[in-house]
Amino acid sequence: MAADADVVVVGAGPSGVATALLLARRGHRVVVVDRARFPRDKACGEGLMPPGVGVLARLGLLEAVRATGARELRSVSYRMLDAGPVATAAFPSPGHAPEPVAAHGLGVRRLRMDAVLVDALRREPGVELRERMPVTALVRDGQGRVSGVGGEGWSVSARVVIGADGLHSRVRAAAGWTPAPRRGGARYGLAGHWRLDTAAMEGISVWFAGDHEWYQAPVGRDELLVSVLGSRERIGAIARDYADAVRASVPRLRDAELMGPVLAAGQLAQRPRRVAGGGLFLVGDAAGHDDPITGDGIATGLLGAELLAGRVDALLRERVPPAAAAAGYARDHERLWRDRRRVTGIALFMARHPGAARRAIAATHRRRHPMEVLLGVNCGYWGLGHLTPRDWLSLAGI
Ligand SMILES: Cc1cc2nc3c(=O)[nH]c(=O)nc-3n(C[C@H](O)[C@H](O)[C@H](O)COP(=O)(O)OP(=O)(O)OC[C@H]3O[C@@H](n4cnc5c(N)ncnc54)[C@H](O)[C@@H]3O)c2cc1C
């Protein structure tokens, strides 16, 4: 029997939308299902890293996202909450890139950006968007290959199934690819928006506070995102009165107004056993995420979508067998994340060791090269090998 679609994508967040648009534009019939009805909000630090800006431009969506009030982000700075110097570095330019790459990120209000992306899906010929349809199960064919998804009283069959359903992916769990939760060290996050004139702000600032970090990014002319990441216990305590905790920690918000709800997410580290195989592919957070401490997740999800669309297109055109497409995508995904995970590891080490963070910030305040290199690694412009021995000494606070 003919399938309902060539591809069914579960999840209309940035990773799912980008994958669906790219496959539809290559001539494939795509159904996208999401449990939410858009516009929907999402707990996030809302900093889109520069390579993600490039993907939006290639999708033809950059101007529409900018028009939501998104703010250019040109730098990242780190400091300790109590006092001391600020270490700031501008996003580097890759220099060697074949096409111009933005040397800036964007502060994007997820509620608005995701709505713009979903509107693009609605307009795209070849895509059918179905909202308010929570997926609860995978459908398998007689050989055990994934051949569709289903929910209460409905199912969609497709030649390829893509799970883009976020950090706690139901699709991934249904495939048996979610490992048992790790004990200890689990991290959680909160995000809220504050009415504040952000005209003079042009970057992301991260404040280390011992066992948690405050993260601020302008996401509109009068809108500042303030998120906090930390242990379950610490985030639980802050959640009891997020507004008071922010006002006590961030002096410029002492008299500011908290706009809208405070959103929560966790546990943040999710590494699946596999990202592809048996007719199923995972992308974005569903394919794994370590921690957003370096302000990433959206950009890598968009880059992953480009890689995945290439592999799935080749599979659907029968240029490569399914197993080769799955293995190729698993390699792409590993390459995409390998050095970024190491940068995340360095940032998490600093977050957990305030003495080391204080020394590293003081040293990189004097000499910003190591931070610029790390920002470039996180953008995928070069590997960690770009750090010189002198840079490592600076990061060690020497
Ligand atoms: C506190 C915090 C701060 C962060 N800061 C940043 C940052 O500054 N920069 C950055 O780039 N990233 C950041 N991230 C990470 C970023 O939010 C994610 O990496 C990004 O949203 C992943 O996009 P996605 O499309 O993969 O998934 P999502 O954006 O989560 O979208 C998944 C979609 O799947 C749908 N869905 C879920 N389950 C089902 C189901 N069963 N059936 C149907 N649909 C379903 C959901 O409704 C949703 O629309 C942060 C995350 C947190 C929690």
The ligand as a Tripos MOL2 file, in Angstrom:
@<TRIPOS>MOLECULE
LIG
   53    58     1     0     0
SMALL
NO_CHARGES

@<TRIPOS>ATOM
      1 C1         17.1150   26.9080   29.6760 C.3       1 LIG1
      2 C2         17.5610   26.6550   28.2670 C.ar      1 LIG1
      3 C3         18.3940   27.5700   27.6360 C.ar      1 LIG1
      4 C4         18.7780   27.3640   26.3090 C.ar      1 LIG1
      5 N1         19.5360   28.2980   25.6820 N.ar      1 LIG1
      6 C5         19.8100   28.1840   24.3700 C.ar      1 LIG1
      7 C6         20.4510   29.2270   23.6530 C.ar      1 LIG1
      8 O1         20.7420   30.2880   24.1630 O.2       1 LIG1
      9 N2         20.7240   29.0250   22.3450 N.ar      1 LIG1
     10 C7         20.3860   27.8780   21.7070 C.ar      1 LIG1
     11 O2         20.6700   27.7470   20.5110 O.2       1 LIG1
     12 N3         19.7740   26.8740   22.3520 N.ar      1 LIG1
     13 C8         19.4680   27.0000   23.6610 C.ar      1 LIG1
     14 N4         18.7980   26.0090   24.3100 N.ar      1 LIG1
     15 C9         18.5130   24.7630   23.5810 C.3       1 LIG1
     16 C10        17.4020   24.9630   22.5730 C.3       1 LIG1
     17 O3         16.2320   25.4160   23.2150 O.3       1 LIG1
     18 C11        17.1350   23.6420   21.8540 C.3       1 LIG1
     19 O4         18.3720   23.0940   21.4530 O.3       1 LIG1
     20 C12        16.2370   23.8160   20.6260 C.3       1 LIG1
     21 O5         14.9640   24.2940   20.9790 O.3       1 LIG1
     22 C13        16.0930   22.4810   19.8920 C.3       1 LIG1
     23 O6         15.2010   22.6310   18.8180 O.3       1 LIG1
     24 P1         14.3940   21.3710   18.2810 P.3       1 LIG1
     25 O7         13.6880   21.8390   17.0510 O.co2     1 LIG1
     26 O8         15.2850   20.2020   18.1840 O.co2     1 LIG1
     27 O9         13.3420   21.0350   19.4290 O.3       1 LIG1
     28 P2         12.1990   21.9270   20.0790 P.3       1 LIG1
     29 O10        12.4380   23.3540   19.8160 O.co2     1 LIG1
     30 O11        12.1030   21.4910   21.4990 O.co2     1 LIG1
     31 O12        10.8800   21.5020   19.2910 O.3       1 LIG1
     32 C14        10.3390   20.2110   19.4610 C.3       1 LIG1
     33 C15         8.9090   20.2190   18.9820 C.3       1 LIG1
     34 O13         8.4010   18.8840   19.0980 O.3       1 LIG1
     35 C16         7.0650   18.9210   19.5830 C.3       1 LIG1
     36 N5          6.7960   17.6540   20.2510 N.ar      1 LIG1
     37 C17         7.3650   17.1860   21.3930 C.ar      1 LIG1
     38 N6          6.8750   15.9640   21.6870 N.ar      1 LIG1
     39 C18         5.9680   15.6600   20.7170 C.ar      1 LIG1
     40 C19         5.1260   14.5360   20.4920 C.ar      1 LIG1
     41 N7          5.1190   13.4730   21.3090 N.pl3     1 LIG1
     42 N8          4.3280   14.5670   19.4090 N.ar      1 LIG1
     43 C20         4.3240   15.6280   18.5440 C.ar      1 LIG1
     44 N9          5.1020   16.7180   18.7370 N.ar      1 LIG1
     45 C21         5.9210   16.7290   19.8020 C.ar      1 LIG1
     46 C22         7.0520   20.1160   20.5300 C.3       1 LIG1
     47 O14         5.7460   20.6360   20.6870 O.3       1 LIG1
     48 C23         7.9920   21.0960   19.8160 C.3       1 LIG1
     49 O15         7.2740   22.0010   18.9890 O.3       1 LIG1
     50 C24        18.3770   26.1840   25.6210 C.ar      1 LIG1
     51 C25        17.5600   25.2500   26.2630 C.ar      1 LIG1
     52 C26        17.1520   25.4840   27.5670 C.ar      1 LIG1
     53 C27        16.2590   24.4790   28.2160 C.3       1 LIG1
@<TRIPOS>BOND
     1     1     2 1
     2     2     3 ar
     3     2    52 ar
     4     3     4 ar
     5     4     5 ar
     6     4    50 ar
     7     5     6 ar
     8     6     7 ar
     9     6    13 1
    10     7     8 2
    11     7     9 ar
    12     9    10 ar
    13    10    11 2
    14    10    12 ar
    15    12    13 ar
    16    13    14 ar
    17    14    15 1
    18    14    50 ar
    19    15    16 1
    20    16    17 1
    21    16    18 1
    22    18    19 1
    23    18    20 1
    24    20    21 1
    25    20    22 1
    26    22    23 1
    27    23    24 1
    28    24    25 2
    29    24    26 1
    30    24    27 1
    31    27    28 1
    32    28    29 2
    33    28    30 1
    34    28    31 1
    35    31    32 1
    36    32    33 1
    37    33    34 1
    38    33    48 1
    39    34    35 1
    40    35    36 1
    41    35    46 1
    42    36    37 ar
    43    36    45 ar
    44    37    38 ar
    45    38    39 ar
    46    39    40 ar
    47    39    45 ar
    48    40    41 1
    49    40    42 ar
    50    42    43 ar
    51    43    44 ar
    52    44    45 ar
    53    46    47 1
    54    46    48 1
    55    48    49 1
    56    50    51 ar
    57    51    52 ar
    58    52    53 1
@<TRIPOS>SUBSTRUCTURE
     1 LIG1         1 GROUP 0 **** ****
